[in-house]
Amino acid sequence: MRVLLLGGTRGIGRAIARELAQRADDVFLLGRSSGDCARSVADLCVTAPAARIASGVCDLDAPETFAAAIGSARAFLGKIDVAIVAAGAFGTQEELEDDFALRDCVLRTNFTNTIHFCESVRPALLEGGGGTLCVLSSVAAVRPRRRIVLYGASKAGLSYYAEGIDHRFRAQGLRTVVVEPGFVRTAMTAGLPEPPFAADPERVARGVLRAIDRRAPLARVPRVWALVAAVLRRVPRVLLRRLDF
Ligand SMILES: NC(=O)c1ccc[n+]([C@@H]2O[C@H](COP(=O)([O-])OP(=O)(O)OC[C@H]3O[C@@H](n4cnc5c(N)ncnc54)[C@H](OP(=O)(O)O)[C@@H]3O)[C@@H](O)[C@H]2O)c1
């Protein structure tokens, strides 16, 4: 596969980049720091010498960087078969309620500007028969829960968008894959109490690639979250309001 990966410098994105490199897929990493991207590429070239990897700068906070970043990816890859958006931001419910700047950053990064990025990459995916757009959403998107309303809203909006453009552009060859992980041990969750079913980023990365390979429109990883989500979907609103999780 020829893959554009936004957010490959840390956490789940970094683990996805490692998996892709080990499969000898062509990878173009995008991140907001050219130094971090270059370090990631150098690491990957050591662990997977057969892989073809390069990087470019793209900041989700700066939509004016998108066109050049995607252009560089196209020039390196030839054709973008798969675009994966693994970049994202987080804050606890209390932090996001109290801090306007952080709230604005999380909502903009995870929703508005991720959608602007997806819209910018869509024409490149549709070229030459189509391609796959994979976004990292969250199980927080399944139902609103009082401990994670704002972050959950940003991810629910993203899941909604990705499903919608799948409906709109599938006939032209675009597929979308929405991955909704549960709690993953990364810098994003450092210091938070660990809930049941917490996973390492490597496990989630394998789940992401499995979903892309199988062309699954929606994957919850680890898989136990599919069961949890199915139950959660059926919980009456009046009961959900009382549950403290
Ligand atoms: N960890 C979890 O429990 C969990 C659960 C469900 C869903 N998710 C989602 O999975 C994705 C990856 O999360 P993670 O746990 O791997 O987080 P992470 O370790 O904090 O990594 C976040 C990644 O996003 C990049 N990023 C953040 N803001 C950016 C921006 N403005 N422009 C470009 N890149 C930016 C970071 O780049 P820098 O290195 O430059 O900071 C980093 O590569 C996120 O969308 C997250 O919401 C995570």
The ligand as an SDF file (V2000), in Angstrom:
LIG
                    3D

 48 52  0  0  0  0  0  0  0  0999 V2000
   -4.9800    7.1100   23.7420 N   0  0  0  0  0  0  0  0  0  0  0  0
   -6.2630    6.7550   23.8110 C   0  0  0  0  0  0  0  0  0  0  0  0
   -6.7520    6.2170   24.8270 O   0  0  0  0  0  0  0  0  0  0  0  0
   -7.1680    6.9630   22.6260 C   0  0  0  0  0  0  0  0  0  0  0  0
   -8.4310    6.3390   22.6560 C   0  0  0  0  0  0  0  0  0  0  0  0
   -9.2930    6.5350   21.5880 C   0  0  0  0  0  0  0  0  0  0  0  0
   -8.9150    7.3110   20.5190 C   0  0  0  0  0  0  0  0  0  0  0  0
   -7.6910    7.9010   20.5090 N   0  0  0  0  0  0  0  0  0  0  0  0
   -7.3420    8.7310   19.3580 C   0  0  0  0  0  0  0  0  0  0  0  0
   -6.2650    8.1370   18.6660 O   0  0  0  0  0  0  0  0  0  0  0  0
   -5.4740    9.1580   18.0530 C   0  0  0  0  0  0  0  0  0  0  0  0
   -4.0240    9.0020   18.5040 C   0  0  0  0  0  0  0  0  0  0  0  0
   -3.9650    9.1670   19.9090 O   0  0  0  0  0  0  0  0  0  0  0  0
   -2.6670    8.7850   20.7670 P   0  0  0  0  0  0  0  0  0  0  0  0
   -3.1620    8.1610   22.0050 O   0  0  0  0  0  0  0  0  0  0  0  0
   -1.6880    8.0760   19.9200 O   0  0  0  0  0  0  0  0  0  0  0  0
   -2.1440   10.2510   21.1430 O   0  0  0  0  0  0  0  0  0  0  0  0
   -0.6560   10.8390   21.3420 P   0  0  0  0  0  0  0  0  0  0  0  0
    0.2870    9.7870   21.7780 O   0  0  0  0  0  0  0  0  0  0  0  0
   -0.8610   12.0340   22.1900 O   0  0  0  0  0  0  0  0  0  0  0  0
   -0.2560   11.2780   19.8500 O   0  0  0  0  0  0  0  0  0  0  0  0
   -0.9980   12.2640   19.2240 C   0  0  0  0  0  0  0  0  0  0  0  0
   -0.4560   12.4730   17.8340 C   0  0  0  0  0  0  0  0  0  0  0  0
   -1.2180   13.5170   17.2340 O   0  0  0  0  0  0  0  0  0  0  0  0
   -0.3070   14.5010   16.7530 C   0  0  0  0  0  0  0  0  0  0  0  0
   -0.9070   15.8160   16.7880 N   0  0  0  0  0  0  0  0  0  0  0  0
   -1.5310   16.4350   17.8060 C   0  0  0  0  0  0  0  0  0  0  0  0
   -1.9200   17.6700   17.4450 N   0  0  0  0  0  0  0  0  0  0  0  0
   -1.5160   17.8310   16.1640 C   0  0  0  0  0  0  0  0  0  0  0  0
   -1.6170   18.8880   15.2360 C   0  0  0  0  0  0  0  0  0  0  0  0
   -2.1870   20.0630   15.5570 N   0  0  0  0  0  0  0  0  0  0  0  0
   -1.1030   18.7150   13.9980 N   0  0  0  0  0  0  0  0  0  0  0  0
   -0.5170   17.5540   13.6550 C   0  0  0  0  0  0  0  0  0  0  0  0
   -0.3670   16.5140   14.4910 N   0  0  0  0  0  0  0  0  0  0  0  0
   -0.8750   16.6620   15.7380 C   0  0  0  0  0  0  0  0  0  0  0  0
    0.8860   14.4130   17.7120 C   0  0  0  0  0  0  0  0  0  0  0  0
    2.0060   15.0480   17.1240 O   0  0  0  0  0  0  0  0  0  0  0  0
    3.2030   15.6730   18.0250 P   0  0  0  0  0  0  0  0  0  0  0  0
    4.1840   14.5540   18.2240 O   0  0  0  0  0  0  0  0  0  0  0  0
    3.7000   16.7860   17.1840 O   0  0  0  0  0  0  0  0  0  0  0  0
    2.5970   16.1460   19.3230 O   0  0  0  0  0  0  0  0  0  0  0  0
    1.0080   12.8970   17.8350 C   0  0  0  0  0  0  0  0  0  0  0  0
    1.6680   12.3420   16.7250 O   0  0  0  0  0  0  0  0  0  0  0  0
   -6.0980   10.4900   18.4760 C   0  0  0  0  0  0  0  0  0  0  0  0
   -6.9870   10.9300   17.4820 O   0  0  0  0  0  0  0  0  0  0  0  0
   -6.8820   10.1190   19.7240 C   0  0  0  0  0  0  0  0  0  0  0  0
   -7.9440   11.0110   19.9490 O   0  0  0  0  0  0  0  0  0  0  0  0
   -6.7870    7.7380   21.5330 C   0  0  0  0  0  0  0  0  0  0  0  0
  1  2  1  0
  2  3  2  0
  2  4  1  0
  4  5  1  0
  4 48  2  0
  5  6  2  0
  6  7  1  0
  7  8  2  0
  8  9  1  0
  8 48  1  0
  9 10  1  0
  9 46  1  0
 10 11  1  0
 11 12  1  0
 11 44  1  0
 12 13  1  0
 13 14  1  0
 14 15  2  0
 14 16  1  0
 14 17  1  0
 17 18  1  0
 18 19  2  0
 18 20  1  0
 18 21  1  0
 21 22  1  0
 22 23  1  0
 23 24  1  0
 23 42  1  0
 24 25  1  0
 25 26  1  0
 25 36  1  0
 26 27  1  0
 26 35  1  0
 27 28  2  0
 28 29  1  0
 29 30  1  0
 29 35  2  0
 30 31  1  0
 30 32  2  0
 32 33  1  0
 33 34  2  0
 34 35  1  0
 36 37  1  0
 36 42  1  0
 37 38  1  0
 38 39  2  0
 38 40  1  0
 38 41  1  0
 42 43  1  0
 44 45  1  0
 44 46  1  0
 46 47  1  0
M  CHG  2   8   1  16  -1
M  END
$$$$
